[in-house]
């Protein structure tokens, strides 16, 4: 993690974008039940709050996040131990860097005094000493004790956090408050920088990389989808519901497109996919075929196959007539009833509705 001194010395635009990245990384750590270093976080918030180029909502959000980090139980004792020295020296270094850049005195003072304002410096110093004493009582070797006491020498070399135990509900509540505070700060900063946010920029619990095992023998064929965002959305939904694989027609946006990979949120690396014409695929590969399109049998009345492939058509043109004929001669065409005045849905949204019903249908049939 970058030191506060280094951070303060960066060019304005670079520093502000780096601050945003740090805030988002800390939010992600909270989502993983990993506590950020409280002293470092308060120093970062002080640096943000003291930068006059951030608008008032950002500086206010930074102050609120700093206060949240100091709440009892808002940061783990183990994460703070040994960090006080880093935070004090980091804040002083950041102040010095701002002085070199000619920052106004209020900004320098706010950065240096952040720990004192929150009343955390003395507490952090005592806890650092307590941590060293605890190590001594445990008979830890001298190098370990010295590392505990002197860890602040490496400014900014802050641990990413301490893994929390699921059995501490009050700590989890405090962590959730901190996560939401960081989220609000990140959104305020992103808006100030003109960075547009989308849900695929977020990190969701359970999104860690792991081996993917399909839950159902369900397959998807994309017939001419042009939007890489839609292709990625379909892939994300397919993995969420445990589908087996996906094919994209040669006219489709590629799953390798950067925008597809953004909206897929890692699903592109889990779901097996291939570019192919449906004519090139054998019946053994596709299984039973059906299409999601207007004018078909309603979801509630459709007989879903226990194994097969659903065809999704182009956003503009729908499923090609020849593929519609193949679907009609096999399992058929399924449609989503739309009682409102709008006659269509985004293909990714429609696919999600279909997958929920398909899974439910097959599971119910298996239980009967």
C-alpha positions as CSV (number, residue, x, y, z in Angstrom):
1,X,0.0,0.0,0.0
2,X,1.3,3.4,-0.9
3,X,2.6,5.6,2.0
4,X,0.8,8.8,2.9
5,X,4.0,10.7,2.2
6,X,4.2,9.2,-1.3
7,X,0.5,9.8,-1.9
8,X,0.7,13.4,-0.9
9,X,3.6,14.0,-3.3
10,X,1.8,12.8,-6.4
11,X,0.4,15.2,-8.9
12,X,-3.1,16.4,-8.1
13,X,-5.1,14.3,-10.6
14,X,-3.0,11.2,-10.0
15,X,-3.3,11.7,-6.2
16,X,-7.1,12.0,-6.3
17,X,-7.5,9.0,-8.5
18,X,-5.2,7.0,-6.3
19,X,-7.2,8.0,-3.2
20,X,-10.3,6.8,-4.9
21,X,-8.7,3.4,-5.7
22,X,-7.5,3.1,-2.1
23,X,-11.0,3.8,-0.7
24,X,-12.5,1.2,-3.1
25,X,-9.9,-1.3,-2.1
26,X,-10.6,-0.8,1.6
27,X,-14.3,-1.2,0.9
28,X,-13.6,-4.4,-0.8
29,X,-11.6,-5.5,2.2
30,X,-14.5,-4.8,4.4
31,X,-16.7,-6.9,2.1
32,X,-14.2,-9.8,2.6
33,X,-14.4,-9.2,6.4
34,X,-10.9,-7.8,6.4
35,X,-10.5,-4.6,8.5
36,X,-8.4,-1.8,7.1
37,X,-5.7,-0.3,9.2
38,X,-7.6,2.4,11.2
39,X,-4.7,4.8,11.6
40,X,-3.8,4.7,7.9
41,X,-7.5,5.1,7.0
42,X,-7.8,8.1,9.2
43,X,-4.7,9.6,7.7
44,X,-6.0,9.0,4.2
45,X,-9.3,10.6,5.1
46,X,-7.5,13.6,6.6
47,X,-5.5,13.9,3.3
48,X,-8.8,13.9,1.3
49,X,-10.6,16.3,3.7
50,X,-7.7,18.8,3.6
51,X,-7.5,18.9,-0.2
52,X,-9.4,22.1,-1.2
53,X,-9.8,20.7,-4.7
54,X,-12.2,18.1,-3.5
55,X,-15.8,19.5,-3.2
56,X,-17.5,19.9,0.1
57,X,-19.5,16.6,-0.1
58,X,-16.3,14.6,-0.6
59,X,-14.5,16.3,2.3
60,X,-17.6,15.8,4.5
61,X,-17.8,12.1,3.6
62,X,-14.1,11.7,4.4
63,X,-14.7,13.2,7.8
64,X,-17.6,10.8,8.5
65,X,-15.5,7.9,7.4
66,X,-12.7,8.9,9.7
67,X,-15.2,9.1,12.6
68,X,-16.6,5.7,11.7
69,X,-13.1,4.2,11.7
70,X,-12.6,5.4,15.3
71,X,-15.8,4.0,16.7
72,X,-15.4,1.4,19.4
73,X,-15.4,-1.9,17.5
74,X,-15.1,-0.1,14.1
75,X,-11.5,-1.3,13.7
76,X,-10.0,-4.4,15.1
77,X,-7.4,-4.0,17.9
78,X,-5.0,-6.4,16.2
79,X,-5.1,-4.3,13.0
80,X,-4.3,-1.2,15.0
81,X,-1.5,-2.6,17.1
82,X,1.9,-1.4,15.8
83,X,0.1,1.0,13.4
84,X,0.2,4.2,15.5
85,X,3.7,5.0,14.6
86,X,3.1,4.5,10.9
87,X,0.0,6.8,11.1
88,X,1.8,9.5,13.0
89,X,4.9,9.5,10.8
90,X,2.7,9.1,7.7
91,X,0.6,12.1,8.6
92,X,3.7,14.2,9.3
93,X,5.3,13.1,6.1
94,X,2.1,13.9,4.2
95,X,2.1,17.3,5.8
96,X,5.7,17.8,4.7
97,X,4.9,16.8,1.2
98,X,2.0,19.2,1.1
99,X,4.2,22.0,2.4
100,X,6.7,21.3,-0.4
101,X,3.8,21.6,-2.9
102,X,2.8,25.0,-1.4
103,X,-0.5,23.7,0.1
104,X,-2.2,26.2,2.4
105,X,-1.5,26.0,6.1
106,X,-5.1,24.8,7.0
107,X,-4.6,21.8,4.7
108,X,-1.2,21.0,6.2
109,X,-2.6,21.3,9.7
110,X,-5.6,19.2,9.0
111,X,-3.4,16.4,7.7
112,X,-1.0,16.5,10.7
113,X,-3.7,16.9,13.3
114,X,-6.1,14.2,12.1
115,X,-5.0,11.7,14.7
116,X,-5.3,14.2,17.5
117,X,-8.7,15.4,16.4
118,X,-10.0,11.8,16.6
119,X,-8.2,11.1,19.9
120,X,-6.6,8.0,18.3
121,X,-2.9,8.8,18.6
122,X,-2.5,8.1,22.3
123,X,-4.8,5.1,22.1
124,X,-2.9,3.7,19.1
125,X,0.5,4.3,20.8
126,X,-0.7,2.5,24.0
127,X,-2.0,-0.4,21.9
128,X,1.3,-0.6,20.0
129,X,3.1,-0.9,23.3
130,X,0.5,-3.3,24.6
131,X,1.0,-5.4,21.5
132,X,4.7,-5.6,22.1
133,X,4.2,-6.5,25.8
134,X,1.8,-9.2,24.8
135,X,4.3,-10.7,22.5
136,X,6.9,-10.6,25.3
137,X,4.5,-12.4,27.6
138,X,3.9,-15.1,25.0
139,X,7.7,-15.7,24.8
140,X,7.9,-14.4,21.2
141,X,11.5,-14.1,20.0
142,X,13.2,-10.7,20.1
143,X,12.9,-10.2,16.3
144,X,9.2,-10.6,16.5
145,X,8.9,-8.2,19.4
146,X,11.1,-5.7,17.6
147,X,9.0,-6.1,14.4
148,X,5.9,-5.3,16.4
149,X,7.4,-2.2,17.9
150,X,9.3,-1.0,14.9
151,X,6.8,-1.9,12.1
152,X,6.0,1.8,11.7
153,X,9.5,2.4,10.2
154,X,8.1,1.2,6.9
155,X,5.6,4.0,6.3
156,X,2.6,2.8,4.5
157,X,3.5,-0.9,4.5
158,X,0.1,-1.4,6.0
159,X,-1.4,-4.9,6.4
160,X,-4.6,-5.2,4.2
161,X,-6.5,-6.1,7.4
162,X,-7.2,-8.8,9.9
163,X,-9.7,-11.5,9.0
164,X,-12.7,-11.3,11.2
165,X,-14.5,-14.2,12.7
166,X,-18.0,-14.8,11.7
167,X,-18.9,-15.4,15.3
168,X,-18.6,-11.7,16.3
169,X,-21.9,-10.1,15.2
170,X,-21.2,-6.7,16.8
171,X,-17.9,-6.5,15.0
172,X,-19.5,-7.5,11.8
173,X,-22.1,-4.7,12.3
174,X,-19.3,-2.2,12.9
175,X,-17.5,-3.5,9.8
176,X,-20.7,-3.1,7.7
177,X,-21.1,0.5,8.9
178,X,-17.5,1.2,7.9
179,X,-18.0,-0.4,4.5
180,X,-21.1,1.7,3.8
181,X,-19.2,4.8,4.9
182,X,-16.4,3.9,2.5
183,X,-18.9,3.2,-0.2
184,X,-20.5,6.7,0.2
185,X,-17.1,8.3,0.2
186,X,-16.1,6.4,-3.0
187,X,-19.2,7.4,-4.8
188,X,-18.7,11.1,-3.8
189,X,-15.1,11.0,-5.1
190,X,-16.0,9.2,-8.3
191,X,-18.7,11.7,-9.0
192,X,-16.3,14.6,-8.5
193,X,-13.8,13.0,-10.8
194,X,-16.4,12.3,-13.5
195,X,-16.0,8.6,-13.2
196,X,-19.3,6.9,-14.1
197,X,-20.2,4.0,-11.9
198,X,-21.9,0.8,-12.9
199,X,-22.8,-2.3,-10.9
200,X,-20.0,-4.3,-12.6
201,X,-17.5,-1.9,-11.0
202,X,-18.6,-3.2,-7.6
203,X,-17.2,-6.3,-5.8
204,X,-19.8,-8.7,-4.5
205,X,-19.3,-11.3,-1.8
206,X,-18.7,-14.7,-3.4
207,X,-17.0,-13.2,-6.4
208,X,-13.6,-14.7,-5.5
209,X,-11.9,-16.8,-8.1
210,X,-12.7,-20.5,-7.6
211,X,-13.3,-23.5,-9.8
212,X,-16.7,-23.4,-11.4
213,X,-18.9,-26.4,-11.3
214,X,-22.2,-26.2,-13.4
215,X,-25.3,-27.1,-11.5
216,X,-27.6,-27.8,-14.4
217,X,-27.1,-29.1,-18.0
218,X,-28.4,-25.8,-19.3
219,X,-26.7,-24.2,-22.4
220,X,-27.2,-20.8,-24.1
221,X,-26.8,-19.8,-27.7
222,X,-26.5,-16.1,-28.4
223,X,-27.8,-15.2,-31.9
224,X,-26.3,-11.9,-33.0
225,X,-26.2,-9.9,-29.7
226,X,-24.4,-6.7,-30.6
227,X,-23.8,-5.2,-27.1
228,X,-20.8,-6.5,-25.3
229,X,-22.4,-5.4,-22.0
230,X,-25.4,-7.6,-22.8
231,X,-23.1,-10.6,-23.6
232,X,-21.3,-10.1,-20.3
233,X,-24.6,-9.8,-18.4
234,X,-25.8,-13.1,-19.9
235,X,-22.6,-14.8,-18.9
236,X,-22.8,-13.4,-15.4
237,X,-26.4,-14.6,-15.1
238,X,-25.6,-18.0,-16.6
239,X,-22.9,-18.6,-14.0
240,X,-25.1,-17.4,-11.2
241,X,-27.7,-20.0,-12.1
242,X,-25.2,-22.8,-12.7
243,X,-25.5,-23.1,-16.5
244,X,-23.1,-25.4,-18.3
245,X,-21.9,-23.5,-21.3
246,X,-22.5,-20.8,-23.9
247,X,-22.1,-20.4,-27.6
248,X,-22.0,-17.1,-29.4
249,X,-22.7,-16.7,-33.1
250,X,-20.0,-15.2,-35.4
251,X,-22.0,-11.9,-35.5
252,X,-22.1,-11.6,-31.7
253,X,-20.0,-9.2,-29.6
254,X,-17.0,-11.2,-28.4
255,X,-16.8,-12.3,-24.8
256,X,-13.2,-11.1,-24.9
257,X,-14.3,-7.5,-25.4
258,X,-13.3,-5.3,-22.5
259,X,-16.8,-4.1,-21.9
260,X,-18.1,-7.7,-21.9
261,X,-15.5,-8.7,-19.4
262,X,-16.5,-5.7,-17.2
263,X,-20.2,-6.7,-17.1
264,X,-19.4,-10.4,-16.8
265,X,-17.6,-9.7,-13.5
266,X,-15.4,-12.7,-13.8
267,X,-18.0,-15.1,-15.3
268,X,-16.2,-15.0,-18.6
269,X,-13.3,-16.8,-16.9
270,X,-15.5,-19.5,-15.5
271,X,-18.2,-20.3,-18.0
272,X,-17.1,-22.5,-20.9
273,X,-17.9,-20.6,-24.2
274,X,-17.2,-20.9,-27.9
275,X,-17.9,-19.0,-31.1
276,X,-19.9,-21.2,-33.4
277,X,-22.8,-21.2,-35.9
278,X,-25.7,-23.2,-34.6
279,X,-25.6,-25.2,-37.9
280,X,-22.1,-26.4,-36.9
281,X,-23.3,-27.8,-33.5
282,X,-24.7,-31.3,-33.3
283,X,-27.9,-32.3,-31.6
284,X,-25.8,-34.1,-28.9
285,X,-24.0,-30.9,-28.1
286,X,-27.1,-28.7,-27.9
287,X,-29.7,-31.1,-26.6
288,X,-33.3,-29.9,-26.8
289,X,-33.6,-26.5,-28.4
290,X,-36.0,-23.7,-27.5
291,X,-36.1,-19.9,-28.0
292,X,-36.9,-16.9,-25.8
293,X,-38.9,-14.6,-28.1
294,X,-42.1,-12.7,-28.3
295,X,-45.3,-14.5,-29.3
296,X,-44.5,-17.8,-27.6
297,X,-45.9,-19.9,-24.7
298,X,-45.9,-18.1,-21.4
299,X,-43.3,-18.9,-18.8
300,X,-45.9,-20.4,-16.5
301,X,-47.2,-22.8,-19.1
302,X,-44.0,-23.7,-20.9
303,X,-42.6,-27.2,-20.5
304,X,-38.9,-26.7,-20.0
305,X,-36.5,-29.5,-21.0
306,X,-34.4,-31.0,-18.2
307,X,-31.4,-30.5,-20.4
308,X,-31.0,-28.3,-23.5
309,X,-30.2,-25.0,-25.1
310,X,-32.1,-21.7,-25.1
311,X,-31.6,-19.3,-28.0
312,X,-31.4,-15.6,-27.3
313,X,-31.8,-13.3,-30.3
314,X,-30.4,-9.9,-31.3
315,X,-31.4,-6.8,-29.4
316,X,-32.8,-5.3,-32.6
317,X,-33.9,-8.2,-34.8
318,X,-34.6,-11.0,-32.4
319,X,-34.0,-14.6,-33.2
320,X,-33.3,-15.4,-36.9
321,X,-36.3,-17.0,-38.7
322,X,-34.4,-20.2,-39.4
323,X,-33.4,-20.6,-35.8
324,X,-37.0,-19.9,-34.8
325,X,-38.2,-22.7,-37.0
326,X,-35.7,-25.1,-35.4
327,X,-36.9,-24.1,-32.0
328,X,-40.5,-24.4,-32.9
329,X,-39.9,-28.0,-34.2
330,X,-38.2,-28.9,-31.0
331,X,-39.3,-27.7,-27.5
332,X,-40.9,-24.5,-28.8
333,X,-40.8,-20.8,-28.0
334,X,-41.2,-19.3,-24.6
335,X,-42.2,-15.7,-23.8
336,X,-42.4,-13.4,-20.7
337,X,-45.8,-11.8,-20.1
338,X,-45.5,-8.0,-19.9
339,X,-48.7,-6.5,-18.5
340,X,-47.3,-2.9,-18.7
341,X,-47.2,-0.6,-21.7
342,X,-43.6,-1.5,-22.6
343,X,-43.5,-4.4,-25.0
344,X,-39.9,-5.6,-24.5
345,X,-37.2,-6.1,-21.9
346,X,-33.4,-5.9,-22.0
347,X,-32.1,-9.3,-23.2
348,X,-30.0,-9.7,-20.0
349,X,-33.0,-9.0,-17.8
350,X,-35.2,-11.3,-19.8
351,X,-32.6,-14.1,-19.6
352,X,-32.4,-13.7,-15.8
353,X,-36.2,-14.2,-15.5
354,X,-36.1,-17.2,-17.8
355,X,-33.2,-18.9,-15.9
356,X,-35.0,-18.5,-12.6
357,X,-38.1,-20.2,-14.0
358,X,-36.1,-22.9,-15.8
359,X,-34.2,-23.9,-12.7
360,X,-37.4,-23.8,-10.6
361,X,-39.2,-26.0,-13.2
362,X,-36.5,-28.6,-13.3
363,X,-36.0,-28.8,-9.6
364,X,-39.8,-29.1,-9.0
365,X,-40.0,-31.9,-11.6
366,X,-37.1,-33.7,-10.0
367,X,-38.8,-33.6,-6.6
368,X,-42.1,-34.9,-7.8
